[in-house]
Amino acid sequence: MYDAALDGTLKAMWVCGEDMGQTDPNTNHVRKALGALDLFVVQELFMTETAKLRT
């Protein structure tokens, strides 16, 4: 899904209960891919590193 976001195939993502901006082994790749999305929604109880990416 990260490669699809980077090449423009994936336009939106809704994340719930996953802090992939911190826990994925290649965080730079994840952050770049999430930044390429047109719509990125993070649904969490507390502020996570992933939620901080687009604030």
HELIX and SHEET records of a PDB file:
HELIX    1   1 TYR A    2  LEU A    6  1                                   5    
HELIX    2   2 MET A   20  THR A   23  1                                   4    
HELIX    3   3 THR A   27  GLY A   35  1                                   9    
HELIX    4   4 GLU A   49  LYS A   52  1                                   4    
SHEET    1   A 2 ALA A  12  CYS A  16  0                                        
SHEET    2   A 2 LEU A  39  GLN A  43  1                                        
END                                                                             
